[in-house]
């Protein structure tokens, strides 16, 4: 399939890989650096990490709107330049103020280039499908797999460089984005044929009245909330079963490896047999099954290697759900977006979903403090993706 893609699509898919290598070379080690390296209090570390997430996910809508207005190239190049500056700044920051400034810059950079790249990949996938090049989900699955490969390679690179110091890790991340910036300045067209530029007026008001799109955001946010339990519910379960969180790294590697090796064949199978709506519904069922698996096995109280098997099953089922849901949602988006506003809708999908995750994470976190048995908590989490199936919009175009 790779050889059949246009040079622009190959560039954008490789971009996603490079973005994630640079990002995940730095970010997994940030919390420890802020606490042990700089000496920030725990609440300040949490605040800094939260501000980074907000400046990224919360501002995706801005990056998408700017892409519609000015085109892909200037937004991507500006985002790369800001990410370079942010990583360099973070490498030298040793006080609270500079650290906050650096992470805000790092987050805002992604809020610029990610919606630009994602929306153009989606638009190119639709154009390719309309020309008889195969289902649009195939290109989007390759895009997702490239991102997961970058998320797998990045921490390995960062761990190697951390033997020197955290500043070296940050400068290496910046160097990767220098290469990305140079490549895009050379290869990315000034104007991409078929992509109109629109004014910034009226788009958000019309979007907020688009009920099918908002329903898709709600379902996608539910998926992200479930996926976020890899960082909330899973560590607690691993701690219970193994007595430490050391196995987490292997479980995260399992998730990435499954996506990298299975995404394309699974997406091809789903495109032939399920279509977009049923792919998302099936993915939500897999998410629910993952939570139900842990809930069913918790009363036995197994520990050690046998006790970790349900956690591994949970990770695998969550990965399958992700592989079914993410490409289908991105492929569905052009059918719901207003003409010329794909960047805005792409950014809004992430921003609105991010708000759902923010509120939902607080609620699920509070759930663990209610004193309910662990199995009951996991059953509640299993019910959320099931409920989301009923919120899916009507059938996608062409199904």
C-alpha positions as CSV (number, residue, x, y, z in Angstrom):
1,X,0.0,0.0,0.0
2,X,2.8,2.4,0.8
3,X,4.1,2.5,-2.7
4,X,0.6,3.4,-4.0
5,X,0.4,6.5,-1.9
6,X,1.0,10.0,-3.2
7,X,4.3,11.7,-2.1
8,X,2.3,14.1,0.0
9,X,0.6,11.3,1.9
10,X,3.9,9.6,2.5
11,X,5.4,12.8,3.8
12,X,2.5,13.4,6.2
13,X,2.5,9.8,7.5
14,X,6.2,9.9,8.1
15,X,5.6,13.3,9.8
16,X,3.3,11.6,12.3
17,X,6.0,9.0,13.1
18,X,8.7,11.7,13.6
19,X,6.3,13.9,15.7
20,X,5.8,11.1,18.1
21,X,9.4,10.0,18.3
22,X,10.4,13.5,19.3
23,X,7.5,14.0,21.7
24,X,7.7,10.6,23.4
25,X,11.5,10.9,23.7
26,X,10.9,13.7,26.2
27,X,7.5,13.6,27.8
28,X,7.6,10.3,29.6
29,X,10.5,11.5,31.7
30,X,9.2,15.0,32.4
31,X,7.3,14.3,35.7
32,X,10.4,12.7,37.2
33,X,12.6,15.5,36.1
34,X,10.2,18.1,37.5
35,X,10.0,16.3,40.9
36,X,13.4,14.7,41.4
37,X,15.5,16.9,39.1
38,X,14.2,20.4,39.8
39,X,12.4,19.7,43.1
40,X,8.9,20.9,42.3
41,X,6.2,19.9,44.7
42,X,3.9,17.1,43.7
43,X,0.9,19.5,43.1
44,X,3.1,21.7,40.9
45,X,4.2,18.7,38.8
46,X,0.5,17.8,38.3
47,X,-0.3,21.4,37.4
48,X,2.5,21.6,34.9
49,X,1.4,18.3,33.2
50,X,-2.2,19.5,33.2
51,X,-1.3,22.8,31.6
52,X,0.6,21.0,28.9
53,X,-2.4,18.9,28.1
54,X,-4.7,21.9,28.1
55,X,-2.5,24.0,25.9
56,X,-2.5,21.1,23.4
57,X,-5.9,19.4,23.4
58,X,-7.8,22.5,24.4
59,X,-6.4,24.6,21.6
60,X,-6.6,22.0,18.8
61,X,-9.7,23.9,17.6
62,X,-7.6,27.0,17.1
63,X,-5.0,25.1,15.1
64,X,-7.8,23.6,12.9
65,X,-9.4,27.0,12.3
66,X,-6.0,28.5,11.3
67,X,-5.4,25.6,8.9
68,X,-8.7,26.3,7.1
69,X,-7.9,30.0,6.9
70,X,-4.2,30.0,6.0
71,X,-3.4,26.5,4.7
72,X,-1.4,23.5,5.9
73,X,2.1,24.7,5.2
74,X,2.4,27.9,7.4
75,X,0.6,26.3,10.3
76,X,2.8,23.1,10.3
77,X,6.0,25.1,9.9
78,X,5.0,27.5,12.7
79,X,4.1,24.6,15.0
80,X,7.4,22.9,14.4
81,X,9.4,26.1,15.1
82,X,7.5,26.6,18.4
83,X,8.1,23.0,19.4
84,X,11.8,23.4,18.8
85,X,11.9,26.5,20.9
86,X,9.8,24.8,23.6
87,X,12.0,21.8,23.9
88,X,15.2,23.9,24.0
89,X,13.6,26.2,26.7
90,X,12.5,23.2,28.7
91,X,16.0,21.7,28.6
92,X,17.4,24.9,30.3
93,X,14.5,25.7,32.5
94,X,15.2,25.2,36.2
95,X,12.4,27.2,37.9
96,X,8.7,27.0,38.0
97,X,8.0,30.0,35.7
98,X,10.3,29.0,32.8
99,X,9.1,25.4,33.0
100,X,5.4,26.4,32.7
101,X,6.3,28.7,29.8
102,X,8.2,25.9,28.0
103,X,5.4,23.3,28.4
104,X,2.7,25.8,27.3
105,X,4.8,26.4,24.2
106,X,5.3,22.7,23.6
107,X,1.6,22.1,23.9
108,X,0.5,25.0,21.7
109,X,2.9,23.8,19.0
110,X,1.1,20.5,18.8
111,X,-2.2,22.3,18.7
112,X,-1.0,24.0,15.5
113,X,0.6,21.2,13.5
114,X,-1.4,18.2,14.6
115,X,-4.9,19.4,13.3
116,X,-3.2,20.6,10.1
117,X,-1.5,17.2,9.4
118,X,-4.5,15.1,10.5
119,X,-7.1,17.1,8.5
120,X,-5.0,16.9,5.4
121,X,-4.4,13.2,5.7
122,X,-8.1,12.7,6.1
123,X,-8.9,14.9,3.1
124,X,-6.3,13.0,1.0
125,X,-7.7,9.7,2.2
126,X,-11.2,10.7,1.0
127,X,-9.9,11.9,-2.3
128,X,-8.0,8.7,-2.8
129,X,-11.1,6.6,-1.9
130,X,-13.3,8.6,-4.3
131,X,-10.7,7.9,-7.1
132,X,-11.0,4.2,-6.5
133,X,-7.9,3.8,-4.4
134,X,-9.5,1.8,-1.6
135,X,-11.4,2.6,1.7
136,X,-10.4,5.9,3.3
137,X,-9.8,4.0,6.6
138,X,-6.8,2.2,5.1
139,X,-4.8,5.5,4.9
140,X,-6.0,6.6,8.3
141,X,-5.0,3.2,9.8
142,X,-1.5,3.6,8.3
143,X,-1.4,7.1,9.9
144,X,-2.4,5.6,13.3
145,X,0.2,2.8,13.1
146,X,2.9,5.3,12.2
147,X,2.0,7.3,15.3
148,X,2.1,4.3,17.5
149,X,5.5,3.2,16.0
150,X,6.8,6.7,17.0
151,X,5.3,6.3,20.4
152,X,7.2,3.0,20.8
153,X,10.6,4.3,19.5
154,X,10.5,7.6,21.3
155,X,10.7,6.4,24.9
156,X,13.5,4.0,24.0
157,X,15.5,6.9,22.5
158,X,14.8,9.1,25.5
159,X,15.8,6.4,28.0
160,X,19.2,6.0,26.2
161,X,19.8,9.7,26.2
162,X,18.7,10.1,29.8
163,X,21.9,8.4,30.8
164,X,23.6,11.8,29.9
165,X,20.9,14.1,31.4
166,X,17.4,15.5,30.8
167,X,18.7,18.5,28.9
168,X,20.3,16.2,26.3
169,X,16.9,14.4,25.9
170,X,15.2,17.8,25.3
171,X,17.8,18.9,22.8
172,X,17.5,15.6,20.9
173,X,13.7,16.1,20.8
174,X,14.3,19.6,19.4
175,X,16.8,18.2,16.8
176,X,14.2,15.8,15.5
177,X,11.8,18.7,15.0
178,X,14.5,20.7,13.2
179,X,14.7,17.8,10.7
180,X,10.9,17.8,10.4
181,X,10.8,21.6,9.9
182,X,13.5,21.4,7.2
183,X,11.8,18.5,5.4
184,X,8.5,20.3,5.3
185,X,10.0,23.6,4.3
186,X,11.5,21.7,1.3
187,X,8.8,19.2,0.4
188,X,5.4,20.6,1.6
189,X,3.6,22.5,-1.2
190,X,2.8,26.1,-0.8
191,X,-0.8,25.4,-1.8
192,X,-2.3,21.9,-1.9
193,X,-4.7,21.5,-4.8
194,X,-8.3,21.0,-3.9
195,X,-8.0,22.5,-0.4
196,X,-10.0,25.8,-0.2
197,X,-9.2,28.5,2.2
198,X,-12.1,30.0,4.1
199,X,-12.7,33.0,6.4
200,X,-12.7,32.5,10.1
201,X,-16.3,33.7,10.6
202,X,-19.4,31.6,11.2
203,X,-17.7,28.2,11.4
204,X,-17.9,27.6,15.1
205,X,-21.6,28.7,15.4
206,X,-22.5,26.3,12.6
207,X,-20.4,23.5,14.1
208,X,-22.1,23.8,17.5
209,X,-25.5,23.3,15.8
210,X,-24.2,20.1,14.0
211,X,-25.8,17.4,16.2
212,X,-24.3,14.4,14.3
213,X,-20.8,15.9,14.7
214,X,-21.4,16.6,18.4
215,X,-22.6,13.0,18.8
216,X,-19.4,11.7,17.2
217,X,-17.4,13.9,19.6
218,X,-19.3,12.4,22.6
219,X,-18.6,8.9,21.4
220,X,-14.9,9.6,20.6
221,X,-14.5,11.3,24.0
222,X,-15.9,8.1,25.6
223,X,-13.3,6.1,23.7
224,X,-10.5,8.4,24.9
225,X,-11.9,8.3,28.5
226,X,-11.7,4.5,28.3
227,X,-8.2,4.6,26.8
228,X,-7.1,7.0,29.5
229,X,-7.7,4.3,32.1
230,X,-4.3,2.9,30.9
231,X,-2.9,5.7,33.1
232,X,-5.5,5.7,35.9
233,X,-7.2,2.3,36.5
234,X,-4.5,0.0,35.1
235,X,-1.6,1.2,37.3
236,X,-3.6,0.5,40.4
237,X,-4.5,-3.0,39.2
238,X,-0.9,-3.7,38.3
239,X,0.2,-2.5,41.7
240,X,-2.4,-4.8,43.3
241,X,-1.3,-7.9,41.3
242,X,2.4,-7.4,41.1
243,X,3.2,-5.3,44.2
244,X,4.8,-2.6,42.0
245,X,4.2,-0.8,38.8
246,X,7.3,-2.3,37.0
247,X,5.2,-4.4,34.6
248,X,3.5,-1.3,33.3
249,X,6.2,-0.6,30.8
250,X,5.8,-4.1,29.3
251,X,2.0,-3.7,29.1
252,X,2.4,-0.3,27.3
253,X,4.8,-1.9,24.9
254,X,2.3,-4.7,24.3
255,X,-0.3,-2.1,23.3
256,X,2.0,-0.3,20.9
257,X,3.2,-3.5,19.4
258,X,-0.4,-4.7,18.8
259,X,-1.3,-1.5,17.0
260,X,1.8,-1.4,14.8
261,X,1.5,-5.1,13.7
262,X,-2.3,-5.4,13.6
263,X,-3.8,-2.0,12.6
264,X,-3.7,-2.4,8.8
265,X,-5.1,-5.9,8.5
266,X,-7.8,-5.3,11.1
267,X,-8.8,-2.0,9.5
268,X,-9.0,-3.7,6.0
269,X,-11.2,-6.5,7.5
270,X,-13.5,-3.9,9.2
271,X,-13.8,-1.8,6.0
272,X,-14.9,-4.9,4.0
273,X,-17.4,-6.2,6.6
274,X,-18.5,-3.5,9.0
275,X,-18.4,0.0,7.7
276,X,-17.7,3.1,9.8
277,X,-20.6,3.0,12.2
278,X,-20.5,-0.7,13.0
279,X,-16.6,-0.5,13.3
280,X,-17.1,2.1,16.0
281,X,-19.8,0.1,17.7
282,X,-17.7,-3.0,17.7
283,X,-14.7,-1.1,19.0
284,X,-16.8,0.1,21.9
285,X,-17.9,-3.5,22.7
286,X,-14.2,-4.5,22.8
287,X,-13.5,-1.6,25.2
288,X,-16.4,-2.7,27.5
289,X,-15.1,-6.3,27.3
290,X,-11.7,-5.3,28.5
291,X,-13.1,-3.6,31.7
292,X,-15.5,-6.5,32.2
293,X,-12.6,-9.0,32.0
294,X,-10.8,-7.4,35.0
295,X,-14.1,-7.0,36.9
296,X,-14.8,-10.7,36.5
297,X,-11.4,-11.9,37.7
298,X,-10.8,-9.4,40.5
299,X,-12.8,-11.4,43.2
300,X,-10.4,-14.3,42.8
301,X,-7.6,-12.0,44.1
302,X,-4.8,-13.6,42.1
303,X,-1.4,-12.0,42.3
304,X,1.9,-12.5,40.5
305,X,2.1,-13.5,36.9
306,X,-1.4,-15.1,36.9
307,X,-2.8,-12.0,38.5
308,X,-1.4,-9.9,35.6
309,X,-3.1,-11.9,32.9
310,X,-6.4,-10.0,33.2
311,X,-4.5,-6.7,32.9
312,X,-2.7,-7.9,29.8
313,X,-6.1,-9.0,28.4
314,X,-7.5,-5.6,29.2
315,X,-4.6,-3.9,27.3
316,X,-5.1,-6.1,24.3
317,X,-8.9,-5.6,24.1
318,X,-8.4,-1.8,24.6
319,X,-5.9,-1.8,21.7
320,X,-8.4,-3.7,19.4
321,X,-11.1,-1.2,20.3
322,X,-8.7,1.7,19.5
323,X,-7.8,0.2,16.2
324,X,-11.5,-0.1,15.2
325,X,-12.6,3.3,16.6
326,X,-9.9,5.8,15.7
327,X,-9.6,5.3,11.9
328,X,-13.4,5.0,11.6
329,X,-14.0,8.2,13.5
330,X,-11.5,10.1,11.4
331,X,-12.9,8.7,8.2
332,X,-16.4,9.6,9.2
333,X,-15.5,13.2,10.0
334,X,-15.5,14.6,6.4
335,X,-19.1,13.5,6.0
336,X,-20.1,15.6,9.0
337,X,-17.9,18.6,8.5
338,X,-19.1,21.8,6.8
339,X,-17.5,22.4,3.4
340,X,-14.0,23.9,3.7
341,X,-14.0,23.5,7.5
342,X,-12.3,20.1,7.9
343,X,-9.4,21.6,9.8
344,X,-11.8,23.2,12.3
345,X,-13.8,20.0,12.8
346,X,-10.7,17.9,13.1
347,X,-9.4,20.2,15.8
348,X,-12.8,20.4,17.5
349,X,-13.0,16.6,17.7
350,X,-9.9,16.6,19.8
351,X,-10.8,19.6,21.9
352,X,-14.3,18.6,22.7
353,X,-13.2,15.0,23.4
354,X,-10.5,16.3,25.6
355,X,-13.0,18.2,27.7
356,X,-15.0,15.0,28.0
357,X,-11.9,13.1,29.2
358,X,-11.1,15.9,31.7
359,X,-14.5,15.8,33.2
360,X,-14.8,12.0,33.0
361,X,-11.4,11.4,34.5
362,X,-12.3,13.5,37.5
363,X,-15.5,11.5,37.9
364,X,-13.9,8.1,37.5
365,X,-11.1,9.1,39.8
366,X,-13.7,10.1,42.4
367,X,-15.4,6.7,41.8
368,X,-12.3,4.9,43.2
369,X,-12.7,7.0,46.5
370,X,-16.3,5.9,47.1
371,X,-15.3,2.6,48.8
372,X,-16.9,0.4,46.2
373,X,-15.2,-3.0,45.6
374,X,-12.7,-2.9,42.8
375,X,-14.8,-5.2,40.7
376,X,-17.8,-2.8,40.9
377,X,-15.6,0.1,39.8
378,X,-14.5,-1.8,36.7
379,X,-18.1,-2.8,35.9
380,X,-19.1,0.8,36.0
381,X,-16.2,1.6,33.6
382,X,-17.4,-1.3,31.4
383,X,-20.9,0.2,31.2
384,X,-19.7,3.6,29.8
385,X,-18.6,2.4,26.3
386,X,-21.8,0.3,26.1
387,X,-23.9,3.4,26.7
388,X,-22.0,5.3,24.1
389,X,-23.1,2.9,21.3
390,X,-26.6,4.4,21.5
391,X,-25.1,7.9,21.0
392,X,-23.5,7.1,17.6
393,X,-24.9,9.2,14.7
394,X,-26.9,7.6,11.9
395,X,-25.2,5.7,9.1
396,X,-22.2,7.3,7.5
397,X,-22.3,8.4,3.8
398,X,-21.8,5.5,1.4
399,X,-22.8,2.8,3.9
